[in-house]
Amino acid sequence: MRTAMSFDEVQIERYARHIILEEVGGQGQAKLLQSRVLVVGAGGLGSPLLLYLAAAGVGTLGIVDDDRVSLSNLQRQVIHTNNTLGTPKVESAERAIRALNPDLTVTSHQERLTAENALELISTYDLVADGSDNFETRFLINDACYLARKTLVSAAILRFDGQLSTFKAYEGGRHPCYRCIFREPPPPGLIPTCAEGGILGAVAGSMGSLQSIEVLKELLSIGESLSGTLMIYDALGATFRNVRVKPDPTCPLCGDEPTITDLSSHLSTMGETCAVP
C-alpha cells in the first residue's frame, strides 16, 4: 500500500487535510485512491455524492445513468450546468469530475441498471452508492449487492425529507438488507413522483453529502457504520432520527429460507417514483 511519502507533491497538497487526520492519514488516502465506487444515478443525490467522492480522491468512480440533463434538473443536480443541457448526465458528470480532480479514473455507463446488467456492473466495484429515484431500481440494487457481496450505501429524498442507511447483509450477524425494512415496492401511485411531490433542492445536497461521508467511512473502515440504522432527516423540523433495524429472519433475500436467489424476478423496465417510502 502506498504511504503519504510516495505521493507526488500535487497529491500531498491536494489531500493534505485528509492526511493530517489520524483516522485517515497517508495509508487511508492511499486506500481511497485505490478504491472503486459505483454511483447509480447522476441526479439530485448523485451530484453532491460524486463531487465529494471525487474531491476526496476515490480513485475510480463509475456512474450509471441513462438520462440527459434538462433545465428542471438544475434546481438540485449541482454537478450539471446550463452548458450541458441536453447532454447525457454521465457525460456531464464526468466533465465536472475531471475538472475537479484529474487524479481519478471515471467510467461512464450510459445505460439503465437492469436485471440483465446489474451483477456484471456491480461486481467490478468495491462499493455501490444508490442515488436512484424509483423503487424498482432501489430493490434491484439491494438484491444485486447482496448476491454480489458488495456493501451498499443508499439514500432517498422527497419534498423536505431524506433517508440514509448502509446495507451489508452478506456479512451476516446484525446486518439487515433493504428488504428487512421494506419488504417490497409499494403499489403504483401510492407514493408521488418527484414531479408530483416536489423536492427542496438543498435537501438533495444535504443527503448526498451525508451519503458521501458514509461511503468514505466504509472504504476507510472508520467510525460507526450505519448498517442496522435507518437515518431519517426532516428538513422542516431540522431534526435527525436514527431508527435501529434488525435483520428479518423471514426476509426473502437474506432470511433463513430465502426465495430470492437471483435477479430473475426483477422487471427490466423501471418506474419513475421517488424512493422515499
C-alpha positions in Angstrom: 0.0 0.0 0.0 1.2 3.5 -0.8 2.1 5.8 2.0 2.0 9.6 2.2 5.7 9.7 1.3 5.0 8.0 -2.1 2.5 10.7 -3.2 3.7 13.3 -5.6 3.8 17.0 -4.5 0.5 17.8 -6.1 -1.3 14.9 -4.3 0.3 15.8 -1.0 -1.1 19.3 -1.3 -4.5 18.2 -2.6 -5.1 15.7 0.1 -3.3 17.5 2.9 -6.4 17.9 5.1 -7.1 14.2 4.9 -3.5 13.1 5.5 -3.3 15.0 8.8 -6.4 13.3 10.1 -5.3 10.5 12.4 -8.2 8.4 11.2 -7.2 8.7 7.6 -3.5 9.5 7.2 -1.3 8.6 4.3 -2.4 4.9 4.3 -6.1 5.9 4.3 -5.7 8.3 1.5 -3.8 5.7 -0.5 -6.7 3.3 0.2 -9.1 5.8 -1.2 -7.1 6.3 -4.3 -7.2 2.5 -4.8 -10.9 2.2 -4.2 -13.6 1.7 -6.8 -17.1 3.0 -6.2 -20.2 2.7 -8.4 -22.8 5.5 -8.2 -26.2 4.7 -9.6 -27.8 8.0 -10.7 -26.2 11.3 -11.5 -29.1 13.3 -10.3 -30.1 15.1 -7.0 -28.2 12.7 -4.8 -25.6 11.6 -7.2 -24.4 15.2 -7.9 -23.1 16.1 -4.4 -22.1 12.5 -3.8 -19.9 12.3 -6.9 -18.4 15.7 -6.3 -17.3 14.9 -2.8 -16.0 11.4 -3.6 -14.0 12.9 -6.4 -12.7 15.7 -4.1 -11.8 13.0 -1.6 -9.7 11.1 -4.1 -11.7 7.9 -4.6 -9.6 6.5 -7.4 -12.2 5.0 -9.7 -15.7 6.3 -9.9 -18.3 4.6 -12.0 -21.5 6.4 -13.0 -24.7 4.7 -14.2 -27.5 6.8 -15.7 -29.3 6.8 -19.0 -30.9 10.2 -18.7 -30.0 13.6 -20.3 -29.6 16.9 -18.5 -32.8 19.1 -18.6 -33.4 22.6 -17.2 -35.6 21.3 -14.4 -32.7 19.2 -13.1 -30.5 22.3 -12.3 -32.6 23.3 -9.3 -30.9 20.4 -7.3 -28.5 18.5 -9.6 -25.5 20.7 -9.0 -23.0 18.7 -11.0 -24.7 19.8 -14.2 -24.8 23.3 -15.7 -26.6 25.3 -18.4 -23.7 24.4 -20.7 -24.5 20.7 -20.5 -28.2 20.9 -21.1 -29.3 18.1 -23.4 -26.1 16.0 -22.9 -26.1 12.6 -21.2 -25.9 13.0 -17.5 -22.9 10.6 -17.3 -21.0 12.8 -19.8 -21.9 16.0 -17.9 -20.9 14.5 -14.6 -17.7 13.1 -15.9 -16.7 16.6 -17.2 -17.3 18.1 -13.8 -15.3 15.3 -12.0 -12.4 15.6 -14.3 -12.3 19.4 -13.9 -12.3 19.0 -10.1 -9.8 16.2 -9.8 -7.8 14.9 -12.8 -6.2 12.3 -10.5 -9.1 9.9 -11.0 -10.5 7.3 -13.4 -14.1 7.9 -14.4 -16.1 5.2 -16.1 -19.4 6.2 -17.6 -22.2 3.7 -18.0 -24.8 5.4 -20.1 -27.5 2.8 -19.6 -30.2 1.9 -17.2 -29.4 -0.6 -14.4 -31.4 -3.7 -15.1 -31.6 -7.3 -14.0 -29.6 -8.2 -17.1 -26.6 -6.0 -16.4 -26.7 -5.3 -12.6 -24.4 -8.1 -11.4 -21.9 -7.6 -14.2 -21.6 -3.8 -13.4 -21.6 -4.1 -9.7 -19.1 -7.0 -9.5 -16.2 -4.8 -10.7 -16.6 -2.2 -7.9 -15.8 -2.3 -4.2 -18.9 -0.5 -3.0 -22.2 0.8 -4.5 -23.9 4.1 -3.7 -27.6 4.2 -4.7 -28.9 7.6 -5.8 -31.7 6.3 -7.9 -35.2 7.8 -8.0 -37.5 4.8 -8.2 -38.4 1.8 -6.0 -37.8 -0.8 -8.7 -34.2 0.2 -9.1 -33.7 0.5 -5.4 -34.8 -3.0 -4.8 -32.8 -4.3 -7.7 -29.6 -2.7 -6.4 -30.2 -4.1 -2.9 -30.7 -7.6 -4.3 -27.8 -7.4 -6.6 -25.4 -6.0 -4.0 -26.4 -8.8 -1.6 -25.9 -11.5 -4.2 -22.5 -9.9 -5.3 -21.4 -9.4 -1.7 -20.9 -5.7 -2.1 -21.6 -3.0 0.5 -24.5 -0.6 -0.4 -24.9 2.9 0.8 -28.4 4.0 0.0 -30.1 7.4 0.3 -33.6 8.7 -0.7 -35.3 12.1 -0.8 -38.7 13.6 -1.3 -40.1 17.1 -0.6 -38.3 18.1 2.7 -37.4 14.6 3.9 -34.5 12.2 3.5 -33.4 8.7 4.5 -30.0 7.1 4.6 -28.6 3.7 5.6 -25.8 1.2 4.8 -26.5 -2.4 3.9 -24.1 -5.3 4.1 -26.3 -8.2 5.0 -23.9 -10.6 3.2 -21.7 -10.3 6.3 -24.4 -11.9 8.4 -24.9 -11.2 12.0 -26.6 -7.9 12.9 -26.6 -6.6 9.4 -30.1 -6.2 7.7 -30.7 -5.6 4.0 -33.1 -3.1 2.5 -35.9 -5.8 2.3 -35.6 -6.3 6.0 -37.0 -2.8 6.4 -39.2 -2.5 3.3 -40.3 -6.0 2.1 -41.4 -5.0 -1.4 -42.1 -1.9 -3.6 -45.3 0.0 -2.7 -48.3 -0.2 -5.1 -48.0 2.1 -8.1 -49.4 5.6 -7.4 -49.2 5.3 -3.6 -46.0 7.5 -3.4 -45.9 10.7 -5.5 -43.2 11.1 -8.1 -40.6 14.0 -7.7 -42.6 15.9 -10.4 -45.8 15.5 -8.3 -44.5 15.9 -4.8 -41.5 18.2 -5.4 -38.2 18.4 -3.7 -36.3 21.2 -1.9 -33.1 21.3 -3.9 -30.8 21.7 -0.9 -32.3 18.6 0.7 -30.7 16.6 -2.1 -27.4 18.3 -1.4 -27.6 17.5 2.3 -28.5 13.9 1.9 -26.0 13.4 -0.9 -23.2 14.9 1.2 -24.2 12.6 4.2 -24.2 9.7 1.8 -20.6 10.5 0.7 -19.5 10.5 4.3 -20.9 7.0 4.8 -19.2 5.8 1.7 -15.8 7.2 2.8 -16.3 5.7 6.3 -16.9 2.3 4.8 -13.9 2.5 2.4 -11.7 3.6 5.3 -13.2 1.3 7.9 -13.5 4.1 10.3 -16.3 5.3 12.7 -19.6 3.6 13.3 -21.3 2.1 10.3 -24.9 3.0 9.6 -25.6 -0.7 8.9 -28.5 -1.6 11.2 -29.6 2.0 11.4 -32.0 4.0 9.3 -31.3 7.7 9.5 -34.4 9.9 8.9 -34.0 13.6 8.2 -36.8 16.2 8.5 -35.6 19.4 7.0 -38.6 21.5 8.0 -38.2 20.4 11.6 -34.4 20.5 11.4 -34.2 17.0 13.1 -32.4 13.8 12.6 -33.8 10.5 13.9 -32.0 7.2 14.0 -34.1 4.0 13.9 -32.4 0.7 14.8 -33.2 -2.1 12.4 -32.5 -5.8 12.9 -32.2 -8.5 10.3 -35.6 -10.1 9.5 -35.3 -13.9 9.6 -38.3 -14.1 7.2 -36.7 -11.8 4.7 -37.0 -13.3 1.2 -33.4 -12.3 0.3 -31.2 -12.6 3.4 -33.5 -14.5 5.7 -33.3 -18.1 7.0 -35.2 -19.5 4.0 -34.5 -17.1 1.1 -36.7 -17.2 -2.0 -34.8 -14.6 -3.9 -31.6 -16.3 -5.2 -31.1 -14.4 -8.4 -32.4 -11.3 -10.2 -35.0 -13.1 -12.4 -37.9 -11.6 -10.6 -37.0 -8.0 -11.5 -38.6 -6.4 -14.5 -36.2 -4.8 -16.9 -38.4 -1.6 -17.1 -38.2 0.7 -14.2 -40.8 3.2 -12.8 -40.3 6.9 -12.0 -41.3 7.1 -8.4 -39.1 8.9 -5.9 -37.7 6.3 -3.5 -38.7 7.6 -0.1 -41.3 5.1 1.4 
